[in-house]
Amino acid sequence: MDLFGFAKDVGRRLFRTEDDAVDKIKELIEQNNPGVQDLGVNFENGVVSLTGECSSPAAMQKCALLAGNVQGVSDVYVNKMTLSPVAAAAAEAAIAAKQQAEAAAAEAAAEAEAAASDEEEVELYVVQSGDTLGKIAKEFLGKASAYMKIFEANAGIIDDPDKIYVGQTIRIPKA
């Protein structure tokens, strides 16, 4: 999860010049508070590099999506972001518990999975022409009325469930 690619010509228009980009992108991420401390932002030729300590892998992913869904950004690097020690331990525990659960009986697997990780599984999706959250929900979650699950998984990334745009990268929670 080091590099995220985005459509450079679409997204929120936050800045007019590259000089404004760092402050505007940092302000956007901090305003939506996805769970990052000591956030650092660098911007050069459409490429954003983020630094900071994230509370979870999902927080790191949301930072990348917030930065990447800005007009003028083509790539986002998060390889210098770290997980907080607590989050890193929880992620390691989740991986270990999942491996253990695969080898254990069905009952033991269900208990280990629930105890090990509350981190939601998501898939990234790039919005296409003609898409609505309802259409995307029907495709991925089985019913259009589940669009609010997608909207909630993209808090801060999507401001209004009726306003998504072509090229925007969003998170799709697993059904």
Secondary structure, 3 states (H helix, E strand, C coil): CCEEECCCCCCECCCCCHHHHHHHHHHHHHHHCCCEEEEEEEEECCEEEEEEEECCHHHHHHHHHHHHCECCCCEEEEEEEEECHHHHHHHHHHHHHHHHHHHCCHHHHHHHHHHHCCCCCEEEEECCCCCCHHHHHHHHHCCHHHHHHHHHHCECCECCCCCCCCCCEEEEECC
